Amino acid sequence: MDPYEAFTKVRSLLKQHHAFFRECIPLIASENVTSPAVREALTCDFAHRYAEGWPGERVYAGCQYIDEVELICIELAKKLFRAEFVDVRPVSGVMANLAVYTAFTMPGDTMMALSIPNGGHISHGALKTKNGRFLGGTAGAVHGLNVDYFVFDKEEMNIDVDASAERIIETKPKLLLFGASVFLFPHPVRELSRVARDVGAHVAYDAAHVAGLIAAGYFQDPLREGADVMSMSTHKTLPGPQHGLIASKEEHAEAIKRSVFPGLTSNHHLHNVAALAIALAEFMKFGREYAGQVIRNAKALAKALHDRGFDVVGKHKGFTESHTLVMDVSGFKDTVGLGGDIEKLLEKAGIIVNRNLLPWDSSEGRSYINPGGVRLGTSEVTRIGMKEKEMERIAEFIARVVIDRENPENVRKEVADFRRDYQKVHYCFNSVTEAYEYIEIP
Ligand SMILES: Cc1ncc(COP(=O)(O)O)c(C=O)c1O
């Protein structure tokens, strides 16, 4: 392709992507949209610089303003997460997890976490599955950990405390890792941290999904419930730039700092640190109101889908206490298909969700390619101003496509129409620029 043609093509694709997101309903539980002030910071000159090391002790010159911004970012994060120590240098949630593994374990040690079908993330996984199949999870493949799994109660959609306690005593892991990608209810951190202490294990909590809920005082408070350390992404319920963060007790500061640099980062993407500082400042002001609405919206969407005939998981517990809800769509196998089919069908209607493994999928012979579940999250639709009544409209659109089997292209036109009124980012200092506006630099 001619270079100029490639340049104009990429630009045009970006503009098309923005136009697409302006018209669709974004329900991916791991995504969010940043404020205009955060987007502005992402374009600043920090993006061109290096600043290895800790503020004030950099390996590079030219870091005067970078250091000041990073120290503000650390201060805000310490306050929000009520943490003695914070490191804002991991460039993503996976890197934050890897830094935690490096700080608290040695290759060959055992870690206990949730398996992927039970909601765990690939970064928590072993190199191979129990039956020897290659899995390639970060914990095993990169840090050489053996990974044992918490016992999961499928009815409760949570870790089984008694059975997992027995397992911890039996296998004596060096690290327990709570947290998940399908995270409906708070994990039993308090109960199992006591058992961890008895076997000399440290306790970590992957807050990638629920960081914003925790910062706002909802869901749970891992560092007060017994966790030594919390790792996270900064762009899910915490609506910041794509980045990572670690918060811990002071006694672990040096081990974490060493693991992050020189262990896992050289450049730590300084424009993202600047953008994160702004996102944290906005969250400090508006976060409680935002996170409360995220959870109310998730409960409202779950109930609205259930009322229309969907099998939403966790009904006897109110469906969810977070931003996420999960539907078991295996009942549609003979009509519109399973999770993967439904994901594609809804995309045609401008409704963006993702297929997800359910804890009982493998025993039914289903894999992640076309699993029995669909995961939905309300972080982004809340951010663009939607409340409980809009959740009813969204459930109606989903039901028309999946249950009534209306032509998704027809539904798409109504989805775009519905979306017209929700173009601004809410819960931030400045919302003149629209959420999905493509910003051209002349
Ligand atoms: C529980 C959990 N941990 C870690 C990550 C990875 O985060 P990142 O994409 O920031 O590396 C995810 C991603 O969704 C996640 O769900």
The ligand as a MOL file (V3000), in Angstrom:
LIG
                    3D

  0  0  0     0  0            999 V3000
M  V30 BEGIN CTAB
M  V30 COUNTS 16 16 0 0 0
M  V30 BEGIN ATOM
M  V30 1 C -9.1900 -9.5730 36.6300 0
M  V30 2 C -8.3430 -8.9370 35.5680 0
M  V30 3 N -7.0530 -8.7530 35.8000 0
M  V30 4 C -6.2370 -8.2010 34.8840 0
M  V30 5 C -6.7390 -7.8030 33.6700 0
M  V30 6 C -5.7970 -7.2770 32.6370 0
M  V30 7 O -5.7060 -5.9300 32.6480 0
M  V30 8 P -4.9620 -5.1450 31.4740 0
M  V30 9 O -5.7770 -5.3360 30.2640 0
M  V30 10 O -4.9530 -3.7470 32.0200 0
M  V30 11 O -3.5860 -5.7120 31.3620 0
M  V30 12 C -8.0790 -7.9630 33.3680 0
M  V30 13 C -8.6010 -7.5170 32.0680 0
M  V30 14 O -9.7230 -7.3720 31.7940 0
M  V30 15 C -8.9140 -8.5640 34.3400 0
M  V30 16 O -10.1900 -8.7990 34.0950 0
M  V30 END ATOM
M  V30 BEGIN BOND
M  V30 1 1 1 2
M  V30 2 1 2 3
M  V30 3 2 2 15
M  V30 4 2 3 4
M  V30 5 1 4 5
M  V30 6 1 5 6
M  V30 7 2 5 12
M  V30 8 1 6 7
M  V30 9 1 7 8
M  V30 10 2 8 9
M  V30 11 1 8 10
M  V30 12 1 8 11
M  V30 13 1 12 13
M  V30 14 1 12 15
M  V30 15 2 13 14
M  V30 16 1 15 16
M  V30 END BOND
M  V30 END CTAB
M  END
